[in-house]
Structure formats: structure tokens, C-alpha cells
Amino acid sequence: MVIFAIICYNYWQKGEKDLAVILVILCALYQPFFKIPLGKTIWGVVNVATAIMLVGLWMKEKREDE
């Protein structure tokens, strides 16, 4: 959750507000205080989609740094 919040803040500062909103939603989804009952299958899809998104963001940042 903390990592999503930090990444969200960075993208908000860059002006990429759409991506920041998605990260806020992920931050709320992965927060440790309240259980969100989505079911095993949906959580599996969410976890894979989140992992793919994070790898994509990492690759994007890596390309921008070059």
C-alpha cells in the first residue's frame, strides 16, 4: 500500500493524473486495514494485472531515464 501511495504521489506531481487515480484505487484495494472480499479468482486476476502494470511502469521509467 505504501509503495502504491509513493508511486501515486510521484505520478501526480508529474501531471499524469489518470495514472495517479488508478494507483489510488490500487492503494485502497491493497490496504491492510479492511478485508475486501473479491473471491479467489478475482483476486488472482487483480494480482496478475497489478504485476503486469507495475512491470510496465518500471519499463516506462527505465526508458525515460535513458
Secondary structure, DSSP 8 states (H G I E B T S, - for coil): -HHHHHHHHHHHHHT-HHHHHHHHHHHHHT-SSS-----HHHHHHHHHHHHHHHHHHHHHHHHHH-
